[in-house]
Amino acid sequence: MAYQALYRQWRPTDFSSMVGQEAVVTTLRNQMASGRIAHAYLFCGSRGTGKTSTAKIMARAINCENPQNGDPCGECESCRRLLREESMDVMEIDAASNNGVDEIRDLRETVKYPPQQGKYKVYIIDEVHMLSASAFNALLKTLEEPPAHVVFILATTEPQRLPATILSRCQRFDFGRIPAGQIAGRLRQAAEGAGGTATDGALNMIARAAEGGMRDALSILDMCLGYQSDVTEELVHQVLGTSDRSFLFRFTEALEREDASTVMGMIDELMRAGREPMVFAKDVSQHLRALLMGLCCPDDLAGLLDLTQEDAAEYVGQASHFTQTRLMRMLELFMGVETDLRWASSPRIVLENAALKACLRTQETDAAALNDRIAQLEKQVSELTDKLQSGAFTAAPARVEKPAAKPAARKPEAPKPKVLTPTGRSTGETWKEAMATLKRTDPGIAGFLLQGKLAGCDGVTYRWEAPAQAAVFVDMLNKEERRNLISAALTEAAGIESRFEAAVAGGNAAPDNTEASLLAGLEETFSKANVMIQEE
């Protein structure tokens, strides 16, 4: 006997052997058991989700002589004839090749005749959306009021293309995509039934590649078993022409470092291995999607993508090196590649161009690229602020000097009287009141002031000091505009004219080139032509 493909070998023969579609199966089984059989059904869903298989099971169940809880028994003469596809009571019509009005007119003529062996004549019309408008019109009356011995089962992947007059005459059932875990379980049964073995990683990879379609998954497994009986992840990558996870992680890491040389070298490696640019662009898009989801919802990533906790943690770890803006921009670039490659004469050039745009983002000046770089700068400033507040930066250890001679004991000095401002506040209370005002009026300045502390006040001038590692904030606060704003807040809190000064703690910090370094950083990020210095 000729070899039969796995998806045909493992086509379910009763409702109990169906994978997924629990709601649909339960409803249809109850209808079969109770005898409440409608005259027309519409099965909708993507490819490989069990529409035609369910239609054939229904055809056997309603003609079965001894149904078992809504399932066909598989032993009576009617069931055996239908399993061998020898019965004339079940007609399977491909609407893609029989979509004219003449074929539907012939169907209307045959509908009149009663079934030969069973209780019902069943017409299964696959890809019904391919019928022409005139064919739909010819089918309408028969579909609405067929003879009592006729059941129509329509199957389609595009229900939106069916006329409303057809939809209203059918009981509609929507077949969802089958979860990857359930597909992997059926694949393991199929591999063992074929005398082969498969690793869990390989089965999960096939299940994800099938995108919810059981037929596609069984076809991929069939190809893998054609290579060798031991199915591994490397074999699945070879059969599908996809890139493994480690390669995608390294490629994305090179994009994050803006390492154009490594990116081009990895694309060349792919092309020399005979991989398709379209497949690789899709793999990168899926990887970037996983990173974006890891950035947005890290706690739920394992459940959303059917990953182990270890794999999910790896995605979340890499996602932390990107901003959300940049990941979305890169995802748009590689999704655009999938469209552009359909019309490109040189697919490799299209892929390399998109990779360079994702990598050399500092060279572009459009609004999206500028927003990306601003988001990256904000992320870096936030990380720096967190480190400063947590004390991650420590000053150099002080020089150890010999202890001086112990001075003679002195009488303790009397405590200095507490100085109050005209508003009745102490120096510390005045500073807190001024800080509260600045948090409302200028949160940026208030954030800078949090990097140091109040050193004292001589009654008019409030002196603020920052540690040496945060000297950059001293220059920022000593700018005339910011100093005036702080002085105004202090004047309001104290009730008298007050001034503000910022300095480095100890007063012996090395000369600071912060302004020059910031200018150099801006010119490197936005290009020198886009930076203009305006003296205040």
C-alpha positions in Angstrom: 0.0 0.0 0.0 1.3 3.5 -0.8 2.5 5.7 2.0 -0.1 7.9 3.5 0.8 11.4 4.9 0.7 11.8 8.6 -2.0 14.4 8.6 -4.2 11.8 6.8 -3.2 9.0 9.1 -4.1 11.1 12.1 -7.3 12.7 10.9 -9.8 12.2 13.7 -12.6 9.7 13.2 -14.9 10.8 16.1 -15.4 13.8 18.3 -13.4 12.2 21.1 -10.2 12.2 19.1 -10.5 15.9 18.1 -7.7 18.2 19.5 -9.0 21.5 20.7 -12.3 23.1 19.7 -13.9 21.9 22.9 -16.9 24.3 22.7 -17.7 23.3 19.1 -17.3 19.6 19.8 -19.5 19.7 22.9 -22.3 21.5 21.0 -22.3 19.3 18.0 -22.1 16.1 20.0 -25.2 17.2 22.0 -27.0 17.9 18.8 -26.2 14.5 17.4 -27.2 12.7 20.7 -30.5 14.6 21.0 -31.4 14.5 17.3 -31.7 18.3 17.0 -29.9 18.4 13.7 -30.0 21.7 11.7 -30.3 21.7 8.0 -27.3 24.0 7.4 -24.0 24.5 9.3 -21.2 27.0 8.6 -17.7 26.1 9.9 -15.3 29.1 10.0 -11.6 29.2 11.0 -8.0 29.3 9.7 -6.4 26.4 7.9 -5.8 23.1 9.7 -8.1 23.7 12.6 -10.4 20.8 11.9 -13.3 22.1 9.9 -13.4 19.4 7.2 -12.6 16.7 9.7 -15.5 17.8 11.9 -17.8 17.9 8.9 -16.9 14.3 8.0 -17.4 13.1 11.6 -20.8 14.8 11.6 -21.7 13.0 8.3 -20.9 9.7 9.9 -22.6 10.5 13.2 -26.0 11.5 11.7 -26.0 8.4 9.5 -24.7 6.0 12.2 -27.0 3.1 13.1 -25.7 2.8 16.7 -24.3 6.3 17.8 -22.4 6.3 21.1 -23.1 9.6 23.0 -23.2 11.6 19.8 -20.1 9.8 18.3 -20.3 7.4 15.3 -19.8 3.8 16.4 -17.4 3.0 13.5 -18.6 -0.6 13.3 -22.0 -0.4 11.5 -22.3 -0.7 7.7 -22.9 3.0 7.2 -19.8 4.0 9.2 -17.6 1.5 7.4 -18.8 2.7 4.0 -18.2 6.3 4.9 -14.7 5.5 6.3 -13.8 3.8 3.0 -15.4 6.8 1.2 -17.7 4.5 -0.8 -21.0 6.0 0.2 -23.0 8.1 -2.2 -24.9 9.8 0.7 -22.0 12.2 1.5 -20.9 14.6 -1.3 -17.8 16.6 -0.7 -17.6 19.6 -3.1 -14.6 21.9 -3.7 -16.1 25.3 -4.3 -12.8 26.7 -5.6 -13.1 24.5 -8.7 -16.9 24.2 -8.9 -17.8 27.9 -8.3 -20.2 28.5 -11.2 -23.9 28.7 -11.3 -24.2 25.6 -13.4 -22.6 23.4 -10.7 -25.1 24.8 -8.1 -28.0 24.1 -10.4 -26.9 20.5 -10.8 -26.6 20.3 -7.0 -30.2 21.5 -6.7 -31.4 18.7 -9.0 -29.6 16.0 -7.0 -30.9 17.3 -3.7 -34.4 16.0 -4.5 -33.4 12.4 -4.4 -33.4 10.5 -1.1 -30.3 8.9 0.4 -29.4 5.4 -0.8 -28.2 3.7 2.5 -28.2 6.2 5.4 -30.8 8.5 6.9 -29.4 11.8 5.5 -27.7 13.1 2.4 -24.8 15.4 3.5 -23.3 18.0 1.2 -19.9 19.3 2.4 -19.0 22.4 0.5 -15.3 23.4 1.2 -14.0 26.9 0.6 -17.5 28.1 0.1 -16.4 31.7 -0.1 -15.1 31.0 -3.6 -18.6 30.6 -5.1 -19.6 33.3 -7.5 -22.4 35.8 -6.8 -24.8 34.0 -9.2 -23.9 30.7 -7.6 -24.7 32.0 -4.1 -28.1 33.3 -5.5 -28.8 29.9 -7.0 -28.0 28.2 -3.6 -30.1 30.5 -1.4 -33.6 28.9 -1.7 -32.3 25.4 -1.4 -30.1 26.3 1.5 -33.1 27.9 3.3 -35.6 25.1 2.8 -33.9 21.9 1.7 -35.7 18.5 1.8 -35.9 16.9 5.2 -33.2 14.3 4.3 -30.5 16.9 3.4 -27.9 18.5 5.6 -25.5 21.2 4.2 -22.1 21.8 5.9 -20.2 24.8 4.5 -16.6 25.4 5.4 -14.6 28.6 4.8 -11.5 30.4 6.0 -13.0 33.8 5.0 -16.5 34.1 6.4 -16.5 37.9 5.7 -16.7 37.2 2.0 -20.1 35.3 2.3 -23.3 37.2 1.7 -25.4 38.0 4.7 -28.3 36.0 3.2 -26.1 32.9 3.3 -24.9 33.6 6.9 -28.4 34.0 8.2 -29.5 30.6 6.9 -26.7 28.6 8.8 -25.7 27.7 12.3 -22.2 29.2 12.5 -19.3 27.6 14.4 -16.0 29.4 14.7 -12.9 27.2 15.0 -10.0 28.9 16.9 -6.3 28.2 16.5 -5.2 25.1 18.4 -2.9 25.9 21.4 0.7 25.0 20.9 0.8 22.7 23.9 -2.1 20.5 22.5 -0.4 20.4 19.1 2.8 19.2 20.7 1.0 16.4 22.5 -0.6 15.1 19.3 2.8 15.4 17.5 4.4 13.2 20.1 1.8 10.5 19.5 2.3 10.8 15.8 6.1 10.5 16.1 5.9 7.5 18.3 3.3 5.9 16.0 5.6 6.4 13.1 8.4 4.6 15.0 10.5 7.8 15.6 11.5 10.0 18.5 11.4 13.7 19.0 12.7 16.1 21.7 10.4 18.4 23.6 12.1 21.4 22.1 11.7 20.2 18.6 8.0 19.5 19.1 7.4 22.9 20.7 9.2 24.5 17.8 7.1 22.7 15.2 3.9 23.6 17.1 4.8 27.3 17.2 5.8 27.3 13.5 2.4 25.8 12.6 0.6 28.9 14.1 -2.3 27.0 15.5 -2.9 24.6 12.5 -2.7 20.8 13.2 -2.3 19.9 9.5 0.7 22.2 9.1 2.3 20.8 12.2 1.9 17.1 11.1 3.2 18.0 7.6 6.4 19.6 9.2 6.9 16.5 11.4 6.4 14.3 8.3 9.2 16.1 6.5 11.5 15.9 9.6 10.9 12.1 9.9 11.7 11.9 6.2 15.2 13.1 7.1 15.8 10.9 10.1 13.8 9.1 12.8 15.3 11.2 15.6 13.8 14.7 15.4 15.9 17.4 17.1 15.8 21.2 17.2 18.7 21.5 14.7 16.8 19.3 12.3 13.6 21.4 12.6 15.7 24.5 11.9 17.2 22.9 8.9 13.8 21.8 7.5 12.1 25.1 8.1 15.1 27.2 7.1 14.7 29.3 10.3 17.4 30.7 12.6 17.9 29.3 16.1 17.2 31.4 19.2 20.9 31.9 20.1 21.5 33.3 16.6 18.6 35.7 17.0 19.8 36.8 20.5 23.3 37.5 19.1 21.9 39.4 16.1 19.7 41.6 18.3 22.6 42.2 20.7 24.6 43.5 17.8 21.8 45.8 16.8 21.7 47.1 20.4 25.4 47.8 20.3 25.0 49.5 16.9 27.7 47.1 15.6 27.1 47.3 11.8 30.1 45.1 11.0 28.8 42.2 13.1 25.3 42.6 11.7 26.5 42.5 8.1 28.7 39.5 8.9 25.8 37.6 10.4 23.5 38.3 7.4 26.3 37.1 5.1 26.6 33.9 7.2 22.8 33.3 6.7 23.0 33.9 2.9 25.9 31.5 2.5 24.0 28.9 4.5 21.1 29.1 1.9 18.6 30.7 4.2 15.7 32.8 2.8 15.7 36.6 3.7 11.9 36.5 4.0 12.1 33.7 6.6 14.8 35.5 8.6 13.0 38.8 8.5 9.9 37.0 10.0 12.1 35.3 12.6 13.6 38.7 13.7 10.1 40.3 13.8 8.8 37.5 16.1 11.9 37.9 18.3 11.5 41.7 18.5 7.8 41.1 19.4 8.8 38.8 22.2 11.2 41.5 23.5 8.6 44.2 23.3 6.1 42.0 25.2 8.9 41.2 27.7 9.3 45.0 28.3 5.6 45.7 28.6 4.5 42.6 30.6 7.5 40.7 31.9 5.5 38.8 34.6 3.0 37.3 32.0 5.5 36.6 29.2 5.8 32.9 29.8 2.0 32.4 29.5 1.6 34.7 26.5 4.3 33.1 24.4 4.1 29.5 25.7 7.6 29.7 27.0 9.4 28.2 30.0 10.2 30.6 32.9 13.9 30.3 32.0 13.3 31.3 28.3 11.0 34.1 29.4 13.7 35.5 31.8 16.2 35.5 28.9 13.9 37.6 26.7 13.1 40.0 29.6 16.9 40.3 30.3 17.7 41.3 26.7 14.6 43.6 26.5 15.9 45.7 29.4 18.7 47.0 27.2 16.2 48.6 24.8 13.6 51.4 25.1 10.1 50.7 24.1 10.4 53.3 21.3 13.4 51.7 19.8 11.9 48.2 19.8 8.7 49.4 18.1 10.8 51.2 15.5 12.9 48.1 14.8 9.8 45.9 14.6 8.2 48.3 12.0 11.4 48.1 10.0 11.6 44.3 9.8 7.8 43.9 9.3 8.2 46.3 6.3 10.9 44.0 5.0 8.4 41.1 4.7 6.3 43.3 2.4 9.1 44.8 0.4 10.7 41.4 -0.3 7.7 40.2 -2.3 8.6 42.7 -5.1 12.4 43.1 -4.6 14.7 41.9 -7.3 17.6 41.6 -4.8 16.1 40.4 -1.4 19.4 40.5 0.3 19.9 44.2 -0.2 16.4 44.9 1.2 17.3 42.9 4.3 20.7 44.5 4.8 19.2 48.0 4.3 16.6 47.4 7.1 19.3 46.0 9.4 21.5 49.0 8.9 18.6 51.4 9.6 17.9 49.5 12.8 21.6 49.5 13.7 22.9 53.0 12.7 20.0 54.9 14.3 22.2 57.8 15.3 22.8 58.8 11.7 19.1 59.5 10.9 17.4 62.8 11.5 13.7 62.0 10.9 11.2 62.5 13.7 11.0 58.8 14.6 14.8 58.5 14.9 15.0 61.6 17.1 12.3 60.4 19.4 14.1 57.1 19.6 17.4 58.8 20.7 15.6 61.1 23.1 14.0 58.1 24.8 17.4 56.4 25.0 18.9 59.5 26.6 16.0 59.7 29.1 16.6 56.0 30.0 20.3 56.7 30.6 19.6 59.7 32.7 17.1 57.7 34.8 19.6 54.9 35.3 22.3 57.4 36.4 19.9 59.1 38.8 19.0 55.7 40.3 22.7 54.9 40.8 23.4 58.2 42.4 20.4 57.9 44.8 21.3 54.3 45.7 25.0 55.2 46.4 26.3 53.0 43.7 29.0 55.6 43.0 31.5 56.0 45.8 34.1 58.7 46.3 37.8 57.8 46.4 39.0 56.8 49.8 40.4 59.6 51.9 44.1 59.8 52.6 45.0 58.3 55.9 47.0 60.7 58.0 48.8 60.2 61.3 46.6 61.1 64.2 47.4 64.5 65.6 48.2 65.1 69.3 45.2 65.0 71.5 44.2 68.6 72.3 43.6 69.7 75.8 40.1 69.2 77.1 37.9 72.2 76.7 34.6 73.1 78.2 31.7 72.2 76.0 30.4 75.3 74.1 26.9 76.4 74.7 24.4 75.4 71.9 23.9 78.1 69.4 20.4 79.7 69.4 18.0 78.5 66.8 17.8 81.1 64.0 14.3 81.8 62.8 13.2 83.7 59.7 10.5 86.4 59.7 8.0 83.7 58.8 8.9 81.8 62.0 10.6 79.0 60.2 14.0 77.5 60.9 16.6 77.2 58.2 15.7 73.5 57.6 12.0 74.3 57.6 12.5 77.1 55.1 14.5 74.8 52.8 11.8 72.1 52.9 9.1 74.7 52.1 11.2 75.9 49.2 11.7 72.4 47.9 7.9 71.7 48.1 7.3 74.8 46.0 9.9 73.8 43.4 8.4 70.3 43.1 5.2 71.9 42.0 6.6 74.6 39.8 9.8 73.0 38.4 10.2 69.3 39.1 13.5 69.2 37.1 15.3 71.6 39.5 13.8 69.8 42.5 15.3 66.5 41.1 18.7 68.1 40.8 18.6 69.4 44.4 17.9 65.8 45.6 21.4 64.8 44.5 23.0 66.9 47.3 22.0 68.5 50.6 21.8 71.9 52.3 25.1 72.8 53.9 24.0 75.8 55.9 22.7 79.4 55.8 24.3 82.7 57.0 20.9 84.3 57.3 20.6 85.4 53.6 22.6 82.9 51.4 21.7 79.3 51.4 24.6 77.0 50.5 23.9 73.7 48.9 26.6 71.0 48.4 26.9 67.9 46.2 29.4 65.1 46.4 32.3 65.0 44.0 30.8 62.2 41.9 27.7 64.4 41.3 29.6 67.6 40.5 27.7 67.8 37.2 24.6 69.1 39.1 26.5 72.0 40.6 27.2 73.5 37.2 23.5 73.0 36.2 22.2 74.7 39.4 24.6 77.6 39.2 23.2 78.6 35.8 21.7 82.1 36.4 18.1 81.1 35.4 18.0 78.1 37.7 19.7 80.0 40.6 17.2 82.8 40.3 14.2 80.3 40.5 15.6 78.7 43.6 16.4 82.0 45.2 12.8 83.1 44.5 11.4 80.0 46.2 13.7 80.6 49.2 12.6 84.2 49.5 9.0 83.2 49.5 9.6 80.6 52.2 11.8 82.8 54.4 9.9 86.1 54.1 13.1 88.0 53.3 15.4 88.4 50.3 17.5 85.2 50.0 20.1 83.9 47.7 21.3 80.4 46.6 24.7 79.0 45.9 25.8 75.5 44.8 29.2 74.0 45.4 31.1 70.7 45.5 31.5 69.3 49.0 35.0 69.9 50.2 35.7 72.6 47.7 38.7 70.8 46.2 37.1 68.9 43.3 39.0 68.6 40.0 38.1 71.0 37.2 34.9 69.9 35.6 34.6 69.6 31.9 30.9 68.7 32.1 29.6 71.3 29.7 32.2 70.3 27.0 31.4 66.6 27.5 27.6 67.2 27.3 28.2 69.2 24.1 30.3 66.5 22.6 27.6 63.9 23.5 24.8 65.9 21.9 26.9 66.4 18.7 27.6 62.7 18.5 23.9 61.8 19.0 22.2 64.4 16.9 25.1 65.2 14.5 26.9 68.6 14.7 24.7 70.2 12.1 21.6 69.8 14.3 23.1 71.3 17.5 23.1 75.1 18.0 24.6 76.7 21.1 22.8 79.9 22.3 24.5 81.9 25.0 22.2 83.2 27.8 
